[in-house]
Amino acid sequence: MPQLDTSTWTITILSMIMTLFIMFQLKISKYNFPKDPESKLMNLSKTMLPWEKKWTKIYSPLSLPLH
C-alpha cells in the first residue's frame, strides 16, 4: 500500500486560507457601513401640564415697590 505524500499539504492549506481571507475581505468591502453614531438633536414634544397651561405672574419680593 503506497504512502500518502503530505509534503504539499502545508502550502495548500495556507494558500487556501489566504485566498478565503482575501475573498472575504473583498466581499465585505463592497458594503457601505454607517458611520459612528452621533447624538442627534431630537425635538421632543413636551406635554403641557394643567398648571403650565395657565399663565401666572410670580412677583419676586425684591421687585415689589417699596411702601
C-alpha positions as CSV (number, residue, x, y, z in Angstrom):
1,M,0.0,0.0,0.0
2,P,1.6,3.3,-1.1
3,Q,2.3,6.0,1.5
4,L,0.3,9.3,1.1
5,D,2.6,12.2,0.3
6,T,1.7,15.0,2.7
7,S,4.6,17.4,1.9
8,T,2.4,19.8,-0.1
9,W,-0.4,19.9,2.4
10,T,1.1,22.8,4.3
11,I,1.4,25.2,1.4
12,T,-2.0,24.1,0.1
13,I,-3.8,24.7,3.3
14,L,-2.0,28.1,3.8
15,S,-2.8,29.3,0.3
16,M,-6.4,28.2,0.7
17,I,-6.8,30.1,4.0
18,M,-5.2,33.2,2.4
19,T,-7.4,33.0,-0.6
20,L,-10.5,32.7,1.6
21,F,-9.4,35.6,3.7
22,I,-8.8,37.8,0.7
23,M,-12.1,36.9,-0.9
24,F,-14.0,37.5,2.3
25,Q,-12.3,41.0,2.7
26,L,-13.3,41.9,-0.9
27,K,-16.8,40.8,-0.3
28,I,-17.1,42.8,2.9
29,S,-15.5,45.9,1.4
30,K,-18.4,46.3,-1.1
31,Y,-20.9,47.1,1.8
32,N,-21.4,50.6,3.0
33,F,-21.5,50.6,6.7
34,P,-22.9,53.5,8.6
35,K,-20.5,55.9,10.3
36,D,-20.2,56.1,14.0
37,P,-23.4,57.0,15.7
38,E,-23.7,60.7,16.7
39,S,-26.1,62.2,19.1
40,K,-28.9,63.8,17.1
41,L,-30.9,66.6,18.5
42,M,-34.4,65.5,18.7
43,N,-37.3,67.8,19.2
44,L,-39.2,66.2,22.0
45,S,-42.8,67.4,22.1
46,K,-43.3,68.4,25.7
47,T,-46.8,67.7,27.0
48,M,-48.4,70.6,28.7
49,L,-49.4,70.0,32.3
50,P,-52.6,71.7,33.6
51,W,-50.6,74.2,35.7
52,E,-48.4,75.1,32.8
53,K,-51.3,76.0,30.5
54,K,-52.4,78.8,32.8
55,W,-50.3,81.9,32.7
56,T,-49.4,83.2,36.2
57,K,-47.2,86.1,37.1
58,I,-44.9,85.5,40.0
59,Y,-43.6,88.5,41.8
60,S,-40.2,88.5,43.4
61,P,-40.1,90.2,46.8
62,L,-37.2,92.4,45.6
63,S,-39.1,93.7,42.6
64,L,-42.2,94.8,44.6
65,P,-42.5,98.6,45.0
66,L,-41.5,100.0,48.4
67,H,-44.3,101.1,50.7
